[in-house]
Amino acid sequence: MIEHPDQRERLRGNRSLITLATEEMIRWVTPVKAFMRTATEDATVRGVPIAAGESLLLSYVSGNRDDEVFDEPFRFDVGR
């Protein structure tokens, strides 16, 4: 909130945003950066085939800045 004083003031002025703001803070900071998983069965994700037994890297940092999911993903918004 120190880096985004406008959003801090917005939250101070509208405490009903606290739930949304909490989610946005977690998205922005991304405390868990990545996680590994092993595919348990064959699958296709966005046209990419994944075979059972292959390792997959889940990059939360990348996902939290995905412009297909978030409008203006590089903007911190306590009301998102």
C-alpha positions in Angstrom: 0.0 0.0 0.0 3.0 2.3 0.5 3.7 2.0 -3.3 0.1 2.8 -4.2 -1.1 5.6 -1.9 -4.1 6.3 -4.1 -5.3 2.8 -3.6 -4.6 3.1 0.2 -6.8 6.2 0.4 -9.5 4.5 -1.7 -9.6 1.6 0.7 -9.6 3.9 3.7 -12.6 5.7 2.2 -14.5 2.5 1.4 -13.9 -0.3 3.9 -16.4 -2.5 2.0 -13.5 -3.1 -0.5 -11.4 -5.0 2.1 -12.3 -8.5 0.7 -11.4 -7.5 -2.9 -8.4 -5.6 -1.7 -7.1 -8.6 0.2 -7.4 -10.8 -3.0 -5.7 -8.1 -5.0 -2.8 -7.8 -2.5 -2.2 -11.6 -2.7 -2.4 -11.4 -6.6 0.0 -8.5 -6.7 2.6 -9.9 -4.3 2.2 -13.5 -5.3 3.6 -15.1 -2.1 3.9 -18.6 -3.8 5.9 -18.0 -7.0 5.8 -21.5 -8.5 4.8 -25.1 -7.9 5.6 -28.4 -9.6 3.0 -31.0 -10.4 3.0 -34.3 -12.3 0.3 -35.1 -14.8 -1.7 -38.2 -13.7 -3.2 -38.7 -17.2 -2.7 -37.5 -20.7 -4.2 -34.0 -21.3 -4.1 -31.0 -23.6 -3.8 -27.5 -22.3 -4.2 -24.7 -24.8 -3.3 -27.0 -27.6 -0.2 -28.4 -25.9 -0.2 -32.1 -25.3 0.9 -33.3 -21.8 1.6 -36.9 -21.3 0.9 -38.7 -18.0 4.0 -38.6 -15.9 5.3 -35.4 -17.3 6.3 -32.6 -14.8 4.6 -29.3 -15.1 5.7 -25.9 -13.6 2.8 -23.8 -12.4 4.0 -20.2 -12.5 1.7 -18.1 -10.3 3.6 -14.9 -11.0 2.8 -15.3 -14.7 -0.8 -16.3 -14.1 -1.3 -13.4 -11.8 -0.3 -11.0 -14.7 -2.3 -12.8 -17.4 -4.1 -10.2 -19.5 -6.7 -12.8 -20.6 -7.8 -13.1 -17.0 -7.1 -9.6 -15.6 -7.9 -6.3 -17.2 -4.8 -4.1 -16.9 -2.9 -6.9 -15.0 0.1 -4.6 -14.2 -2.1 -2.1 -12.4 -2.8 -2.5 -8.6 -6.5 -2.0 -8.0 -8.1 -2.7 -4.6 -11.5 -2.9 -6.2 -10.6 -5.6 -8.7 
